[in-house]
């Protein structure tokens, strides 16, 4: 499986990937902004808002869209909603609140490596050997991103750090599965626009959030001050609009413009913007290690772009 985008699609695809990363980086801040609420509560709030907004936007053409989808497509939507949204965000929010943004960014920073390795098996993909320099730079940048969190004494307990690390690894696995499956679904479903596909995922995610309400009512304390509820509502709606609606649409557009091996590299922008927002939130400049991570990540993307350009020039020359 796989897809072969046309030659002029790379610059626009990269811009869409950067835009998606800038919006998705906001989700790392959300658990800190609404720390009074649990990861499960944050997930329910965000995805109820996402599902409601998606349902309103898709309503005028719902009959046409339903007619285009098969049972297989609906099953795919359920899986993508779970892996890329519901399960991923529960794990991510838990990792941020227990292990910190730096450690979570470190683990999530390995997403490009995982997705690129899987994508190298697709038809027409750039051989993995040509992507080795890019993958090494990516890995080095990811290690630098969270080096201080590992080298310095942990701010929380050892138990919290281990829970955060385990949840971050779970989020990494969940979103890797989503990125690969979503890219292949978009390549197969050319009859559905990327915007409508995102809205359909939003509706299914909203339905999953409804199923989580009994669990969070039983497990979590909902007694909060009025100010906390205002923050919760603002964070939930803001993340739903900017990250889930706008960010996912840009990502889906990029997934149709770029091969899967390059799609993996674009996830790096989420990590970079997450760190940038963290620096602004903490009101500080990046350290030398964090600055080195920026450089390594940029070099990784440039190296990957160069490998794809050489691959495209080869067949043309032949």
N, C-alpha and C positions, 0 to 999 in steps of 0.2 A: 504494500500500500504506500501511498505518498502522493505528492503533487509536485509539478514542475512549473513554478511561476515564470512569467515572461521576463525578458532581460531588463526591462525598464522599471520593474516593480521594487527593486531593492531599496533605493533611497526613500520612497514613500513608506515602505514597510518598516524601515529603521525609525523613521519619524513617528509612526504609529506606536512602535514599541517603546520609544522614549516617553511618549505621552501617557501610555498605559502605566509605565513604571512610575512616573511622577504622581499619578493619581492613586495607584496601588500602595505607594509608600505611606500614604495616610493611614492605612489599616494598622501599621505598627504603633502609631501614636494613639489610636482610639482606646486601647485598653488602659493606657496611662491617663488619658483625659477623663475616663469614666471608671476609675479604679474602685469606686464604691460598689460596683456591680460585678458579678461573677462572669467568667467567660461564657457560660451557658446563657445567662441573661443578655449579654452583649450580642451573642449570636442570634437569639430570638428577636431582639429589637431591630438589629440591622436587616435581617432577612425578611421579617414581616414588612418592613418599609420597602425593601427591594421588590418583594412579591406584589405588594399593592400597587406600587408605581408601574411595574411591568404590566400588570393586568389592565390598568387604565390606558396605557399606551398602545397595547396590542388589541384592545377591544374593537376598534373600527374594522379590523381585518381578521378577526379571530376565525371566522368560518373558512376563509380561504386558506389560512395557515393550517388549520386542523385537517383540511382535505389533502394537504401536501404531505402529511406525516403518517408514517406507518407505525405498527406496533414496535418494531425494532427501534425507530427513532424516539419514541416515548420512553422506552427502556434506557436508551442512551442518555436522554435528558435527565432521567432520574439518577443515573450513575454520575453524570457530570455535576449535577447539583450537589450531590453528596460529597464527592471527592474534591471538587474545586471550591465549594462554598461552605456547606454546613459543617462537615467533619474538619475540614482544613482550618476554619476560623475558630472553632472550639479549641483545637490544638494550638494554634498560633497565639490566641489570647492568653491561654494558660501559660505558654512558654514565656511570653512577654512579662506577665505579672509575677511569675515565680523565678525565672532565670534572667530577665532583663532584655532590653532591646539589642544590646551588643551580641550576646550569645545567640539569640534567635536569628539575628541577621547573619551571623557566621554560618549557621547550619542551613538556612534558607539560601544563602549565597552559593551553595553547591548545586542548586537546581539546574543551572546551565550545563554543568558537567553531566548530570544524570540524563537530562532531556537530549542533549547532543549525542551522547553515547547511544541512546535508544534510537534516535533519529538517523544515525549513520547506517542503520540497516534498511532504511526505506529505499524504494526504487529511485534511482537517479541522484541519490545523496552523495555529497562530497565524501570520499574515503576518509575513514577515521585517522589514518596516518597523517593526512594533510592538516588535520585539525589538532594534532598533538601540541604544537606550540601554543595555540589559543587555549586549549584545555589546561595546560600547565600554568599559564598566566592567570587563568580564571581561578584555579585552585589556590595559587599563591595569594591572589587578591582576597579570596574568601577567608583564608587563614589570617591574613593581616587585619581584616575587618573586626574579628572578635578576639584578637590576640590578647588585648588588655583584659578582657573579661575572664580569660583563662589564666593568664599569668598573675594578675593581681588577686588579692584575697577577695573572696566572694562577699557581696554585701549581705546576702541572706544566709540561711543555714545550708549545710551540705545536702540535706534532704530536698530543699527547695531547688537547689541548683540541678540535682539529678532529675527531679520531676520536670523542670524546665527543659533540660537537654533531651529527655525522652520525648516530650511533647513536640519539641522542635523537629526532631528526627521523624516523628510521625507525620507532622505537617509537610515535611520535605517529601516523604513517600506519597502522601495523598495528592499533593499538587503536581508532582511529577506524572502520576497516573492521569490526572486531569489534563495537563498540557498536551500529552501525547494523544489521548483519546479525542480531545476537542479538536485538535488540528486535523486529525484524520476524518472526523465527522464532517467538518467544514469542507474538506476536499471532496467528500462523497455527496454532500447535500448542497449542490450548487443552485438548487431551485429555491432555497431559503436564504434571505439576506443575512449578513452578519448581525445587523441590528435586531432583526426579528428572532434570530437564534438566541441572542443574549436575553431578549425579553422572555422567551419561552423557558430558558434556564431559570430566569428570575421567578417566574410563576411556580415552577416546580420546587424551587428553593423555598419560596414562601409557604408552600404546602408542607414542606418538611419542617419549617419553623413552627407551624401550627401544631404539629405532632409533638414538638418538644415542650410546649407550654405546660402540660401536666407534670413533666419531669422537673421543670424549673420551679413550679409552684410548690412541689413537694420537697425539693432539695435546698432551695435558696430562700433567703430572707428578703422580702419585698418592702420592708418598712424603711423608707428613706425620706430625707428632708426634701422640701419642694425644690430647692436649688439643685440637689442631686438628680431629681427627675427631669428638670429642665436640661441639664447637661446630658443626661442619657438620651433624651429625645433628640437633642441637637446633633449628638454624635451619631446616633442610629440613622437619622435622615440624611445627614451630610455624607456619611460613608456610603450609604445606599445610592445616593445620586452620583457622587463623584467617582467612587471606586467601583461599585457594582454596575451602574448603568453606563457612565461615560468611559471608565477604564476598561471594562469588559468589551465594549463595542470597539474601542481602538485595538484591543488585543485580538479580537476575532478578525478585524480587517487586516491586521498584520499577518495573522495565521494563513490568510489566503494569498498574501503577497510574497511570503518568504518560505523557503524550504525548512523542514523541521529541524535540521542541524543548526540553522541560523536562528530559528525561533527560540531555541534553548538559550542562546547567548543574550537575547533581548531581555530575559528575566533579570539580568544583572542590573538593569536600570532601576528595578524595584528596590533592590538592596541599596543602591547608591542614594536614591531619593529618601529612603527610610533613614539612612544615616544623616543626611542633610537636615531632615526635619528633627531628628533627635538632637543635633547640635544646636539648632534654633531653640528647641524646647529647653535644653539645658543651658542655653546662653553661653556657649563656649566655642572655641575654634578646634578643628580636628588636630589630633596629635600627629607626630611624625609617622607612626604606624598606620593611622587611619588615612593620612594623606598618601602614603605609599599604596594603600589599597585602592584608592581612586585611580592612581596612575596605572596599576596593574590591570584593573578591570577595563579601563579604556583601551589599553594595549591589547587585551584579550579580544574585545569586540572588533577592533581594527584588524587584528590578525585573522579573525574568522571571516570578516568581510573580504579580505584579500584572498583567502583560500577559495571562497565562492566565486570571486571574479576570475581567478585563474582557471577554475574548473569550467566556467562558461566560455572563456576564450579558447580553451583547448578544442572543443568540438567545432567551433567556428573556423579555427585555423585548419582543422582537418578537412 
